[in-house]
Amino acid sequence: MLPRPRLIALVAGAVSATAFAPLDWWAVGLACFALLLRLTHEAPTLRQAMLRGWLFGLGHFTVGDNWIQHAFDYQDKMPPVLGYAAVVLLSLYLAVYPAMAMGLAWRYRGNRPIDIGFVLTAAAAWIVTEWLRGVMFTGYPWNPLGVAWLPVPGIAALAAWIGTYALSGVAMLAAGAILLASVRQWRGAAAVIAPLALLALIGAPASPAPSTAPDAPRVRVVQPNIGQEATLDGTYARKAMEALTRLSNDRATILPGGPAPRLIVWPEGSVDYWVEDGYPPEWYSKADARTVRRMIAMTLGPRDMALVGGTALLFGGDRVLDAAGNSVFVIDPEGRIRGRYDKAHLVPYGEYLPMRAILQPLGLSRLVSGEIDYDPGPGPRTMTIPGFGQVGMQICYEIIFSGQTVDPAHRPSILFNPSNDAWFGRWGPPQHLAQARMRAIEEGLPILRATPTGISAIIDARGRLVAAAAPGEARAIEAVMPVALPPTPFARIGNWMVLLSAAVLFAIAIAIRRFAR
């Protein structure tokens, strides 16, 4: 029996967060989860098992989500110190899910010693509870454990078959193998480790090389390196537009070769002017919308198109402003709007205030940045971009929702994920990028990520980085448009595959126990 199990659970949970970016100490994370399984098995009661899982989760999420505090540094309505309290309060809730998983695992262990049946049950329980974390109360699936496998390409490639949540179960199996080996259950440990080691050695198969024809479409991602501090002195709109237009045509970063259509993409909310016509005249005090679109169009060649992040205003009766849209506008070389996508999965307490009629009188409207809420769009959408085919849209943290990123009726050939990670310190941007890479593997689709300050990237359909702009770098990156792969098994089945994986693991655990009897 380990001494002071509650303290060990809390510390191990905190250390386990190093499994994710930017550290990527995945082996350390697996060892911490092996310790969690041991603490759970040694718990004398169900309540103690769940408490240990909860304390582990509290440490895990407090350290892993530390980047949330930095968002408060740019919120003039709230003192920055409250950001630390926000991280802990969120972690108090998120820790419920590891607590449930460990409670389910403890229920199954009975009075038996540590065995492979216990490990299989814990893995199945973790898959289900992590999936619940991604759907309950609008969902918050940040850093599912499966993302920690990215540095191991052969295992990460399994996400194309089973999805990220089930891949988290694979991580729990690996942690269980460490536990089994520690108690000299060599056969059980070998039954888990052998196939995982084989996958890790084989690695992900090579993706097909994209076309290099002189007229092949190209993609260009622009990172202006204009941070949130510019919003505090009112210079953001001008500085961002100047940097974006300059970098869009920076000849030093344009690919050599013959003329080719370029899809130029800008970050989320980077155009801090109104792009659409038709608003009441008083809203155009900073710049006329046609002038703004002409400035964007001047960066485009005759066959180029631009996808730019901005804000749409939504007016009701009597021209009263009702809401706003966090939007992507499709702009052609003549300065016309050829389409608009509105973010559907909005951030509660960030982009809208839940139960505003109740919470606003209590003063909680200070948690959101504006006086009105953003209005959600209809969900994942695919837009036809002339010269570039079908392009799917996912704004900011929409990309972290496994199985919810693609319109199933209209599969795109590439995904565009504009984001604003300038809020999120040093840990948030690399974690966000890692999760976008997992969506690429799951769906077999390349992804374009454009952020104001980094990390912007062009990701191929195997989840590998074709090109990237480092944090704090003003730069444009350009590449031949990556090709999509055929729909993966996960793309066809979605998160039903996740639940099926959990059911299979639990069924095997039951079969092993019955055979042992």
Summary of the structure (lengths in Angstrom):
residues: 517
radius of gyration: 24.1
end to end distance: 26.5
largest distance: 79.3
contacts: 1860
relative contact order: 0.12
helix: 49%
strand: 15%
